[in-house]
Amino acid sequence: MDKLESLKNKLSSYGKVCVAYSGGVDSSFLIHVAYLALGDNAMAVMIDSPVLPRRDKADAIAILERLGIPYEVVEENPFESADFVANNQMRCYFCKQNNYTLIKEVAERNGIQYIADGQNADDAQSAHRPGMKAGQELGVVSPLNECGLTKDDIRKYSKQLGVITWNKPAKACLSSRIPYGTEITRERLATVEAAEEVLLERGMDGCRVRWHGTIARIEAPREYFDTIVNSPEITEGIKSLGFKYITLDLEGFRSGSMN
């Protein structure tokens, strides 16, 4: 059976589903197909916290509203968790554990048994995804993975279905910009978000600004290297946020480079 049809059948079998939604490629595709399969019995739940860039939140909600998909946004304060703030290598586990618990409350309130995440078949092979463990412990289902959908499959089917995120660069929460073992603070998250906004305002999506104290390390697709190096306003814009040195990582953008 075609993977897309397999996914539709899987989602239909749930009857009702809450999709843990971030607006990224995977969760946008998943809620789109869930809505095709289940109509208003599919809803998106977005966790809003300081680790989510404001631009990403606005874009994610706009997608749902354009399609008329039911959704709920839940406010969350990750700084209530000492484990999150300490920022060890299990940080993602503690964050996801809390997020899925909040989504579970929304699901129960709406009479929904199933919570689905956007984990795909490639993610399942990753050596470092502590957030997956939290989902498994709380009974979260991963229909993309169960139906064998890879990241390439998801982008292909997204384009086929007209899901506008089909070619969106990979995203990750802002806490991933802070090295493990370094305390996460609101100020640091806001600083890296503002630094990345300097690049986004110039059309450079898919970049990361990693926080290293007084040093901002830019990871960017190689096609942006010349622009970044030859644009003093980028350096000055990021320096104005409190960094003393601005560096460009010659290896370019790598997802999970801080792991």
N, C-alpha and C positions, 0 to 999 in steps of 0.2 A: 504494500500500500504506500502511496505517496506520503511523505513525512507530514506535509501540511494537513492532509485529510486525516492522518493518524492523530495529529494534535487536536483537530476539531472534534474527533470522536472522543478522545480522552477528556477534553473539557466538557463536552456534552454530558458525559457520564457523571460528572460532579453534580449536575443539577443547578447548583449555585456556587459561585467562587469569588473570593476576595483576592485580588492580585496585589502583591507588594510592589508598588510602582514608584519608579524614580524618574521616569522620562528618558532613560537611556535606550539604547537599541533593543536590548532583550525584553525589558518590561513593557516597552511601548508596543512591540510586536505581540507580546503575549496578551495584553489587555485588548488589543485590536482583534485578535483571533477569538479570544474569549467572548467578546461582545458580538462577533459574528455568529458564534455558536450558541450563546445563551441570552443575548439581548440584555435587558435590564437585570437579569439574574447574575450578571457579571459586574463587579464594581472594583474600582481602583482605590487603594488606600496609600496615601503618601505621607511619609514621616517628615515633618519639617523641623529642622534643628540648625544650629550654627555651622554644622559640617556641610550643609547643602548650599551652594552658591545661589544668591537671589536670582540671577539670570536663569539658572537651570530650573528653579522652581517655577518661575513665570512661564518659561517655554513649555514645561511639562503640563501645567494646568491648561495652557492654551490649546494643546493637542486634545485633551479630554473634552474641553468645552466645545471645540470645533466639531467633534464627532458625536457629542451628546451622550458621552459615557458617564454613568453615575460614578461619583467619587467622593472621598472624604479626606481632608487634610488633618493630621493629628500633630499637635505641637509636642515637642519632646525636648527635654533638657539633659543632654549627655553628661553635663558637669556634675550631676547628682551622683554619678558613678565614679568612685575613687579609682576603680580598675581602668576605666576609660581614660581618665585624666593622667594616670601613671604612664599610659602609652607603652605597654610591653607588647610582645609579638602576638598576644591573644586579644589585643584591643578590639579587633573586628568581631570577635566572638561575643564580648560583653555588649557591644553596641547592637549587634543583630539580635541578641537574646532579648534586650529591652524592646527593640523595634517590633519584633514578631509578637511579643507579649501584648503590646499596644494594638497591633493589627488584629490579634485574636479577640480582643475585647470588642472591636468594631464588628468583626464577623459574628460573634455571639449575639450582639445586640440586633443584628440584621438577620438572624436565623440562618447563617451560612456556616456550613461545616468545614469547607475546604479553604485553606490559604495556600496560594501558589506563588512561588518566587521565580525569578528569571534565570536561574542557573541553567546553563546549556551543557551540551556534551563535552565541549572543550574545557569548560570550567571544572567539570567533574574529574578531569585528569590532572588538574593543577595540584602541585605539592603543598601550596600554602594558601588555603582558604578556610581559616578558622570559623568564619561566619556560617559556612555550610553545616558545621557541627551544631550550632545553635538552632538552625532550621530543622535539622533532623530530630533533635531532642523535643522540639515543640510540635512535631507532626506536620511541618510545612511540606507540601508536595512540590515537585520540580518537573512539570509536564514537558518542558522543552528537552530536558535531559532524558526523561523516560522515553520520549519519541525519537531520540537520536539526533536532535537538531544541533548542528554545529554553528559557530558564529557566522561562517560563510553562508550556511543554509538560511539563517535568520535574516541576513542582509538581502539575500536573493529573494526570499519570499516577501520580505517587507517591501522591496521595490515593486514586486509583482502586484501586491495588494494596495500600493499607493501610500504606504506608511512613511511619513516624511522623514523619519529618523533613520531610514535605511542606510544612509552613508554618513551618519553622525559619528564623529570621533569617539573613541572609548572615553568614558568618564569614571571618576572615582571621587569619593568624598574628600573634603578638604583636609581631614585629619591625616590622610595618606601623604601629605606634603611635609609632615613633621617627623624627623627621625625617631625610631623606636628608642625609648628610654628618656626622651625629652618631654617634659610636661606639656600637655595640650592646654592652651588657654584661649579664651575668646579673642583676645588681642592678636595672638599668632594666627588663628584661623582667618580673622578679618584682614590681616596684613597680606597673607598669601592670596586671598580672594581678590583684594584690590590690585595686587601685583599682576595677577593673571588677567584682570579686567583691562589693564594697560595694553596687553597684547590682543585681547579680544576686540577692543575698540578699533584696532588696526587690521581686523579681519583674520587674525592668526588664531584659529581654533585648533584644539588638539595639543596645546602646550601645557606644561606644568611649571610652576615656580616652587622649588623645594626650599624650605626654610632651614638655614644653618647658622643661626645666631645673627651675626652682622653680615652674613653672606647670603645672597639670593642666587640659587643655581637654576638657570632656565634649561628645561628639557623641551626641545621643539623638533618638529619634523624638519628634515634637512633643507627642504625648499624655502624655509623661513630664515635660514642662517644669515644670508647676506643682508636681508632687511633688518634683522635684529642688530647685527654688528654695525650697520651704517645708519642707524637711526638714534641719534643722541637723545631724542625726546623719550625713547623707551627707557634708556638708562636713567635719565633724570627722573622720569615718572616713577620708576621703581625705587630709586634712591630716596625720593621724597617720602617714602613710607617708613623710613628709618634704617634701611640697609646701608652699609658702608661700601660693600663691594657687590658688583653684579657680574656673574659669570655665565657663560654659555657652555653647556655640557656637549663636548664634541661627539659623544656617542648618540646624541639625539634623544628623542622621547622613547622611553621603554616603560611599559606598564609594569607596575610592581617593582620598580628599580630600588625602592627603599627596603624591600623585604630582605 
